Amino acid sequence: MADPIKDRDEAVDALERVFRAAGPYLDGLPELPVHDRAADALADDLGGPLPEKGDGTLAAVEHLLRVGTKASTRTTGPRFFHLVVGGATPAAMAGDWITSLLDQASGLHIASPLASRAESVVLDWLKDLFGIPASYGGVLTPSATLAHVTGLACARTWWAEGHGVDVASQGLAELPVMPVLTSGLVHPSTRKALQILGCGRDTLRTFARDDAGRIDLPALEAALVELEGAPAVLVGNLGDVHSGDSDPLDAMADLAERHNAWLHVDGAFGLFAAVSPRTVGLASGVERADSITSDGHKWLNVPYESGFSFVRDPALQVRAFGAWGASYLPEAEGGHVDFNTVGPESSRRARAFPIWATLRAYGRDGYREMVERHLDVAEHLGRLVDESPDFELLAPVRMSIVCFRHRPPGVPDDRLDELNGRLGDALLRDGRVYAGTATYRGMKVLRCALVNWRTTAPDVELLLTVLREVAADLEP
């Protein structure tokens, strides 16, 4: 029978086997398909009943490596354009291994002064990178959705206090519906955060002036005027996942100041527009927001799970998440932060380490170069699409999202949605390149998200080549 105590001497051997597998796996990313559907069946080898007698550390690790390196979707490679998923820079990947090696409990300063200090440092570095005032509070989260929960929980606390209620202790029962107003660019993760917070995902109101979802500022202001000074929450969207479009954050900040509103900004990937002089104007006004969210496992290129939330008033984070009253959890002293009192998680891994490693490795210049390379590649793909006889560009290329559809000559408009839906499905079955479909302005579209540090122009050129090859095999 396997014995974990006896196996402790095999820990280094187990890590050595992962290390040996890492080289060939990473070397294959530029050439191998993003996903090999023929290998999907290998995942079934992970199933079966819980073993009564274990196989031992090395056998289990070998089994997982054998399955995982073949059946995984190579999301960290240069041609995964689906969703909005970055990769993991070499420094970030190594930092993540260090996170698992050290296995720090990062919620309480006393449990790991190292993890606490690393989180404080990376939050300061990120604020500097994005042009967010140093006075803002912050916390690392597992995702942008949990970052939304953090920022909107602080907004809810502020809003409830405006009605004379301590929502953390008394709940929402005596309160009206919290007004949350935004544009048609809003992402479902904002609605999910409102759902989690008990505010209701469908209470959110959108104000759009066109079918692309761009904000109708006069209508938004009229809705605020109707509230007669009662507190409200505005959500500004920096980087639409379909088109890369953004709300005018400065104008929304002006409205928030005039009408007693909290401005929450969703910058899941678009916050990185602030890194380049070419796109910094899109992020103008983010430094005036009351709360800001973004993802690390998108354009920062650190492994899952990584998000971050910044809040103008750090005391609101404590009022929203602190004061548990558990006697065995000592409070931090000497100006240190207990991060489990300023965000939704209690037990939390030291996710600051990969962020620290990658920011230290590449610095501001490295990230500016990466963002600008992606801007160049996106513009290149946009030009190829715009100049082609069989594809149609559906939105200007503003950041690193390219929105287009297949439009072969002679195909009537009423068949394009069905054709592009089948083409998107066929592209994923092919597996050489991954890009997703979505509905934009009422049309079925292909969307290509370029945020992986490995991606270059030949990768997006291959996307069009594969799309044409796959389209040729589709039934008319």
C-alpha positions as CSV (number, residue, x, y, z in Angstrom):
1,M,0.0,0.0,0.0
2,A,1.3,3.5,-0.8
3,D,2.2,5.5,2.2
4,P,2.4,9.3,2.0
5,I,4.9,9.3,4.9
6,K,7.2,7.0,3.0
7,D,6.6,8.9,-0.2
8,R,7.9,12.2,1.3
9,D,11.4,11.3,0.0
10,E,10.0,11.1,-3.5
11,A,8.8,14.7,-3.6
12,V,11.9,15.9,-5.4
13,D,11.7,13.0,-7.9
14,A,8.0,13.8,-8.6
15,L,8.9,17.5,-9.3
16,E,11.8,16.4,-11.4
17,R,9.4,14.3,-13.6
18,V,7.2,17.4,-14.1
19,F,10.2,19.4,-15.0
20,R,11.3,16.8,-17.6
21,A,7.8,16.8,-19.1
22,A,7.7,20.6,-19.2
23,G,10.5,21.0,-21.8
24,P,8.9,18.9,-24.6
25,Y,5.4,20.3,-23.8
26,L,6.5,23.9,-24.1
27,D,8.7,23.2,-27.1
28,G,5.7,21.8,-28.9
29,L,3.4,24.7,-28.4
30,P,4.4,26.6,-31.6
31,E,3.8,23.6,-33.9
32,L,1.2,21.3,-32.3
33,P,-2.5,21.8,-32.7
34,V,-4.2,23.9,-30.0
35,H,-6.4,20.9,-29.4
36,D,-6.3,17.3,-30.7
37,R,-9.8,15.9,-30.4
38,A,-8.5,12.4,-31.0
39,A,-6.8,12.7,-27.6
40,D,-10.0,13.6,-25.7
41,A,-10.7,10.0,-25.0
42,L,-7.4,9.9,-23.0
43,A,-9.1,12.0,-20.3
44,D,-11.3,8.9,-19.5
45,D,-8.1,7.3,-18.2
46,L,-8.4,9.6,-15.2
47,G,-11.7,8.1,-14.2
48,G,-12.8,5.0,-12.4
49,P,-13.5,4.3,-8.7
50,L,-11.4,5.8,-6.0
51,P,-8.5,3.2,-5.5
52,E,-8.5,1.4,-2.2
53,K,-4.7,1.1,-2.4
54,G,-2.9,4.0,-4.0
55,D,-0.3,3.7,-6.8
56,G,2.2,5.9,-5.0
57,T,3.5,9.4,-5.8
58,L,5.6,8.7,-8.9
59,A,3.1,6.4,-10.6
60,A,0.3,8.9,-10.0
61,V,2.3,11.8,-11.3
62,E,3.4,9.8,-14.4
63,H,-0.2,8.9,-15.1
64,L,-1.4,12.5,-14.9
65,L,1.5,13.7,-17.1
66,R,0.9,11.0,-19.7
67,V,-2.8,12.0,-20.0
68,G,-2.4,15.7,-19.4
69,T,0.3,16.5,-21.9
70,K,-1.6,14.9,-24.7
71,A,-5.2,15.7,-23.9
72,S,-4.8,19.3,-22.7
73,T,-6.0,22.3,-24.7
74,R,-2.8,24.3,-25.4
75,T,-4.2,27.6,-24.1
76,T,-0.8,28.8,-23.2
77,G,0.3,28.5,-26.9
78,P,0.4,31.2,-29.5
79,R,-2.7,30.3,-31.5
80,F,-5.4,30.1,-28.8
81,F,-7.5,33.1,-29.7
82,H,-10.8,31.9,-28.2
83,L,-12.3,33.6,-25.1
84,V,-9.8,36.2,-23.8
85,V,-7.0,34.0,-22.5
86,G,-3.3,34.9,-22.1
87,G,-0.5,32.4,-21.6
88,A,2.0,32.3,-18.9
89,T,5.4,34.0,-19.3
90,P,8.4,31.9,-18.3
91,A,8.8,34.1,-15.2
92,A,5.2,33.8,-14.3
93,M,5.1,30.0,-14.8
94,A,8.2,29.6,-12.5
95,G,6.6,31.9,-10.0
96,D,3.5,29.8,-10.0
97,W,5.6,26.7,-9.3
98,I,7.2,28.6,-6.4
99,T,3.7,29.3,-5.1
100,S,2.9,25.6,-5.0
101,L,6.3,24.8,-3.5
102,L,6.1,27.2,-0.7
103,D,2.3,26.8,-0.2
104,Q,1.8,29.9,1.8
105,A,-1.5,30.9,3.5
106,S,-1.7,34.5,2.3
107,G,-4.9,35.7,4.0
108,L,-3.3,36.6,7.4
109,H,-0.1,38.5,7.7
110,I,1.0,36.5,10.7
111,A,0.6,33.2,8.7
112,S,2.9,34.4,6.0
113,P,4.6,37.9,6.2
114,L,6.3,36.9,2.9
115,A,3.0,36.4,1.0
116,S,1.5,39.5,2.6
117,R,4.5,41.7,1.6
118,A,4.6,40.2,-1.9
119,E,0.9,41.0,-2.4
120,S,1.4,44.6,-1.2
121,V,4.3,45.1,-3.5
122,V,2.6,43.8,-6.6
123,L,-0.6,45.8,-6.0
124,D,1.7,48.9,-5.8
125,W,3.4,47.9,-9.0
126,L,0.1,47.3,-10.8
127,K,-1.3,50.6,-9.7
128,D,1.9,52.2,-11.1
129,L,1.7,50.3,-14.3
130,F,-2.0,51.3,-14.9
131,G,-1.8,54.9,-13.7
132,I,-4.0,54.3,-10.7
133,P,-3.4,56.6,-7.7
134,A,-1.1,55.0,-5.1
135,S,-3.7,55.8,-2.3
136,Y,-6.1,53.2,-3.6
137,G,-6.6,50.0,-1.8
138,G,-6.4,46.7,-3.5
139,V,-6.6,42.9,-3.3
140,L,-5.7,40.0,-5.6
141,T,-8.6,37.7,-6.5
142,P,-9.0,34.4,-8.4
143,S,-10.7,36.1,-11.4
144,A,-12.2,39.3,-12.7
145,T,-15.6,38.0,-11.6
146,L,-14.4,37.9,-8.0
147,A,-12.7,41.2,-8.5
148,H,-16.2,42.5,-9.6
149,V,-17.6,41.0,-6.4
150,T,-15.0,42.9,-4.4
151,G,-15.5,46.3,-6.1
152,L,-19.3,46.0,-6.2
153,A,-19.5,44.8,-2.6
154,C,-17.7,48.0,-1.6
155,A,-20.2,49.9,-3.8
156,R,-23.1,48.1,-2.1
157,T,-21.6,49.0,1.3
158,W,-21.3,52.7,0.3
159,W,-24.8,52.7,-1.3
160,A,-26.4,51.1,1.8
161,E,-24.7,53.5,4.1
162,G,-26.3,56.3,2.0
163,H,-29.6,54.8,3.1
164,G,-28.4,54.5,6.8
165,V,-28.0,50.7,6.7
166,D,-24.9,48.6,7.6
167,V,-25.4,46.0,4.9
168,A,-22.6,43.7,6.2
169,S,-24.4,43.1,9.5
170,Q,-28.1,43.8,8.6
171,G,-28.3,42.6,5.0
172,L,-30.5,43.9,2.2
173,A,-34.0,43.2,3.5
174,E,-34.8,46.8,4.5
175,L,-33.3,48.4,1.4
176,P,-34.7,49.3,-2.0
177,V,-33.2,47.8,-5.2
178,M,-29.6,49.2,-5.8
179,P,-29.7,51.2,-9.0
180,V,-26.9,49.9,-11.3
181,L,-26.6,51.7,-14.7
182,T,-24.3,50.9,-17.6
183,S,-23.9,50.7,-21.4
184,G,-24.6,47.8,-23.8
185,L,-21.0,46.8,-23.6
186,V,-21.5,45.3,-20.1
187,H,-20.0,41.8,-19.6
188,P,-22.0,38.9,-18.1
189,S,-19.5,38.7,-15.2
190,T,-20.8,42.0,-13.9
191,R,-24.3,40.6,-13.8
192,K,-23.0,37.5,-12.1
193,A,-21.3,39.6,-9.4
194,L,-24.6,41.4,-8.8
195,Q,-26.3,38.0,-8.6
196,I,-23.7,36.7,-6.0
197,L,-24.1,39.9,-4.0
198,G,-27.9,39.5,-3.8
199,C,-28.6,42.6,-5.8
200,G,-30.0,40.7,-8.7
201,R,-28.4,40.2,-12.1
202,D,-31.4,41.6,-14.0
203,T,-31.7,44.8,-12.0
204,L,-28.9,46.2,-14.1
205,R,-30.1,48.8,-16.6
206,T,-28.3,49.4,-19.9
207,F,-28.4,52.6,-21.9
208,A,-27.2,52.2,-25.5
209,R,-27.4,54.5,-28.5
210,D,-26.8,51.9,-31.2
211,D,-26.8,48.1,-31.9
212,A,-23.1,47.9,-30.9
213,G,-24.0,48.8,-27.4
214,R,-22.2,52.2,-27.2
215,I,-23.4,54.3,-24.3
216,D,-26.2,56.8,-24.5
217,L,-24.9,59.4,-22.1
218,P,-28.0,61.7,-22.2
219,A,-30.3,58.8,-21.4
220,L,-28.0,57.7,-18.6
221,E,-27.9,61.2,-17.1
222,A,-31.7,61.4,-17.3
223,A,-32.0,58.2,-15.3
224,L,-29.6,59.6,-12.7
225,V,-31.6,62.9,-12.5
226,E,-34.8,60.8,-11.8
227,L,-33.1,59.4,-8.7
228,E,-33.1,62.9,-7.2
229,G,-29.7,62.5,-5.5
230,A,-30.2,59.0,-4.2
231,P,-27.0,57.0,-4.4
232,A,-26.5,54.8,-7.5
233,V,-23.8,52.7,-9.2
234,L,-22.4,53.3,-12.7
235,V,-20.4,50.5,-14.5
236,G,-17.9,51.7,-17.1
237,N,-16.6,49.1,-19.5
238,L,-13.0,49.3,-20.7
239,G,-12.6,46.8,-23.6
240,D,-15.6,45.0,-25.0
241,V,-14.9,41.4,-25.6
242,H,-16.6,41.4,-29.0
243,S,-15.1,44.6,-30.5
244,G,-12.6,46.1,-28.1
245,D,-14.8,49.2,-27.8
246,S,-14.9,51.1,-24.5
247,D,-17.1,53.5,-22.6
248,P,-16.0,57.1,-22.2
249,L,-14.8,56.8,-18.6
250,D,-14.1,60.5,-18.1
251,A,-17.6,61.5,-19.1
252,M,-19.0,58.8,-16.8
253,A,-16.8,60.0,-13.9
254,D,-18.2,63.5,-14.5
255,L,-21.8,62.1,-14.2
256,A,-20.8,60.2,-11.1
257,E,-19.5,63.3,-9.4
258,R,-22.6,65.4,-10.3
259,H,-25.2,62.8,-9.3
260,N,-23.9,61.0,-6.2
261,A,-22.9,57.8,-8.0
262,W,-20.2,55.2,-7.6
263,L,-18.2,54.5,-10.7
264,H,-17.1,50.9,-11.1
265,V,-14.8,50.1,-14.1
266,D,-14.6,46.7,-15.7
267,G,-11.1,46.6,-17.2
268,A,-10.8,42.8,-17.4
269,F,-8.3,43.0,-20.3
270,G,-8.8,46.6,-21.4
271,L,-7.1,48.1,-18.4
272,F,-3.9,47.2,-20.2
273,A,-4.7,50.0,-22.7
274,A,-3.1,52.3,-20.1
275,V,0.2,50.6,-20.6
276,S,0.8,52.0,-24.2
277,P,0.8,55.6,-25.3
278,R,-1.1,54.4,-28.4
279,T,-4.1,53.3,-26.4
280,V,-3.9,55.2,-23.1
281,G,-6.6,57.6,-24.2
282,L,-9.1,54.7,-24.0
283,A,-8.4,54.4,-20.3
284,S,-8.6,58.1,-19.6
285,G,-10.7,58.6,-16.5
286,V,-10.0,55.2,-14.9
287,E,-8.0,57.0,-12.3
288,R,-11.2,58.7,-11.2
289,A,-13.2,55.5,-10.6
290,D,-14.3,54.3,-7.2
291,S,-13.5,50.7,-8.0
292,I,-11.6,49.0,-10.8
293,T,-11.3,45.3,-11.8
294,S,-8.9,43.5,-14.1
295,D,-7.6,40.0,-14.8
296,G,-4.0,38.8,-14.6
297,H,-4.6,35.6,-16.6
298,K,-5.5,37.7,-19.6
299,W,-3.0,40.4,-20.8
300,L,-0.7,40.1,-17.8
301,N,0.0,36.5,-18.9
302,V,0.2,34.8,-15.5
303,P,-1.4,31.4,-14.9
304,Y,-5.0,30.9,-13.8
305,E,-6.3,32.0,-11.3
306,S,-5.5,35.7,-11.2
307,G,-7.5,38.9,-10.9
308,F,-7.2,42.1,-9.1
309,S,-9.5,44.8,-7.6
310,F,-8.6,48.4,-6.7
311,V,-10.8,50.6,-4.5
312,R,-10.5,54.3,-4.0
313,D,-11.4,54.1,-0.3
314,P,-9.6,51.2,1.4
315,A,-11.7,51.5,4.5
316,L,-14.7,50.4,2.5
317,Q,-13.0,47.1,1.8
318,V,-12.7,46.5,5.5
319,R,-16.3,47.4,6.1
320,A,-17.4,45.1,3.3
321,F,-15.3,42.1,4.2
322,G,-13.7,42.5,7.6
323,A,-14.9,42.2,11.2
324,W,-15.4,38.5,11.4
325,G,-14.9,38.2,15.1
326,A,-13.1,34.9,15.0
327,S,-10.9,34.8,18.2
328,Y,-8.3,32.5,16.7
329,L,-7.5,34.9,13.8
330,P,-5.2,37.6,15.1
331,E,-5.3,41.0,13.5
332,A,-2.3,42.4,11.6
333,E,-0.3,45.0,13.4
334,G,2.3,47.6,12.4
335,G,0.5,48.8,9.3
336,H,0.4,45.3,7.7
337,V,-2.6,44.1,5.8
338,D,-4.6,40.9,6.4
339,F,-5.8,40.4,2.9
340,N,-8.7,38.1,4.0
341,T,-10.3,41.2,5.5
342,V,-10.3,43.2,2.3
343,G,-11.6,40.7,-0.2
344,P,-14.1,37.8,-0.6
345,E,-11.6,34.9,0.1
346,S,-10.6,33.7,3.6
347,S,-8.3,30.8,2.6
348,R,-6.2,32.0,-0.3
349,R,-3.0,30.9,-2.1
350,A,0.0,33.3,-2.6
351,R,-1.0,34.3,-6.1
352,A,1.2,37.4,-5.8
353,F,4.4,35.3,-6.5
354,P,3.9,34.8,-10.3
355,I,2.8,38.4,-10.7
356,W,5.8,39.6,-8.8
357,A,8.1,37.3,-10.9
358,T,6.8,38.5,-14.3
359,L,6.7,42.2,-13.4
360,R,10.2,42.0,-12.0
361,A,11.4,40.1,-15.0
362,Y,10.0,42.3,-17.8
363,G,9.1,45.6,-16.2
364,R,7.1,48.4,-17.6
365,D,9.0,48.4,-20.9
366,G,8.5,44.7,-21.4
367,Y,4.8,44.9,-21.0
368,R,4.5,48.0,-23.1
369,E,6.3,46.1,-25.9
370,M,4.1,43.1,-25.6
371,V,0.9,45.2,-25.6
372,E,2.1,47.1,-28.6
373,R,3.1,43.9,-30.5
374,H,-0.5,42.6,-29.9
375,L,-1.9,45.9,-31.2
376,D,0.3,45.5,-34.3
377,V,-0.8,41.9,-34.9
378,A,-4.5,42.8,-34.4
379,E,-4.2,45.7,-36.9
380,H,-2.4,43.3,-39.3
381,L,-5.2,40.8,-39.0
382,G,-7.8,43.5,-39.4
383,R,-6.1,44.7,-42.6
384,L,-6.0,41.2,-44.0
385,V,-9.7,40.7,-43.3
386,D,-10.6,44.1,-44.7
387,E,-8.7,43.5,-47.9
388,S,-10.0,39.9,-48.5
389,P,-12.8,39.1,-50.8
390,D,-14.2,36.4,-48.5
391,F,-14.1,37.9,-45.0
392,E,-15.8,41.1,-43.6
393,L,-14.4,43.2,-40.8
394,L,-17.3,44.2,-38.5
395,A,-15.8,46.6,-36.1
396,P,-12.7,48.9,-36.1
397,V,-9.7,47.3,-34.5
398,R,-9.3,49.4,-31.3
399,M,-7.3,47.0,-29.1
400,S,-6.4,43.4,-29.4
401,I,-9.9,42.1,-30.4
402,V,-10.7,41.5,-34.1
403,C,-14.4,41.0,-35.0
404,F,-15.2,39.6,-38.4
405,R,-17.2,37.1,-40.4
406,H,-16.8,34.8,-43.4
407,R,-18.7,36.3,-46.3
408,P,-18.0,34.4,-49.5
409,P,-19.2,35.9,-52.8
410,G,-22.6,34.8,-53.8
411,V,-23.9,33.8,-50.3
412,P,-27.1,35.7,-49.4
413,D,-27.2,37.7,-46.2
414,D,-29.8,35.5,-44.6
415,R,-27.5,32.5,-44.7
416,L,-24.4,34.2,-43.2
417,D,-25.2,33.6,-39.6
418,E,-25.8,29.9,-40.2
419,L,-22.6,29.6,-42.3
420,N,-20.4,31.4,-39.7
421,G,-21.9,29.3,-36.9
422,R,-20.9,26.1,-38.7
423,L,-17.5,27.5,-39.6
424,G,-16.8,28.3,-36.0
425,D,-17.7,24.8,-34.9
426,A,-15.6,23.3,-37.7
427,L,-12.6,25.5,-36.7
428,L,-12.7,24.1,-33.2
429,R,-13.0,20.6,-34.4
430,D,-10.0,21.1,-36.7
431,G,-8.0,22.2,-33.7
432,R,-5.0,23.8,-35.4
433,V,-6.1,27.3,-34.4
434,Y,-8.8,28.3,-31.8
435,A,-11.1,31.2,-32.2
436,G,-14.6,31.6,-31.0
437,T,-18.0,32.8,-32.3
438,A,-20.4,35.3,-30.8
439,T,-23.3,37.5,-31.6
440,Y,-22.4,41.1,-32.3
441,R,-24.9,43.7,-33.6
442,G,-27.3,40.8,-34.2
443,M,-24.9,38.9,-36.4
444,K,-23.0,35.6,-35.9
445,V,-19.4,36.6,-35.9
446,L,-15.9,35.2,-35.5
447,R,-13.8,36.9,-32.8
448,C,-10.1,36.7,-32.3
449,A,-8.6,37.8,-29.0
450,L,-4.8,38.5,-29.0
451,V,-3.4,38.6,-25.5
452,N,-0.9,35.7,-25.5
453,W,2.8,36.8,-25.2
454,R,3.9,34.2,-27.8
455,T,1.5,35.3,-30.5
456,T,3.0,36.9,-33.7
457,A,1.7,37.9,-37.1
458,P,2.2,34.4,-38.7
459,D,-0.1,33.0,-36.1
460,V,-3.1,35.1,-37.2
461,E,-2.2,34.6,-40.9
462,L,-2.5,30.9,-40.2
463,L,-5.9,31.5,-38.7
464,L,-7.2,32.9,-42.0
465,T,-5.6,30.0,-43.9
466,V,-7.2,27.4,-41.7
467,L,-10.6,29.1,-41.9
468,R,-10.5,29.1,-45.7
469,E,-9.5,25.4,-45.7
470,V,-12.2,24.4,-43.3
471,A,-14.8,26.5,-45.1
472,A,-14.0,24.7,-48.3
473,D,-15.0,21.4,-46.7
474,L,-18.3,22.7,-45.4
475,E,-21.5,21.8,-47.2
476,P,-22.9,24.7,-49.2
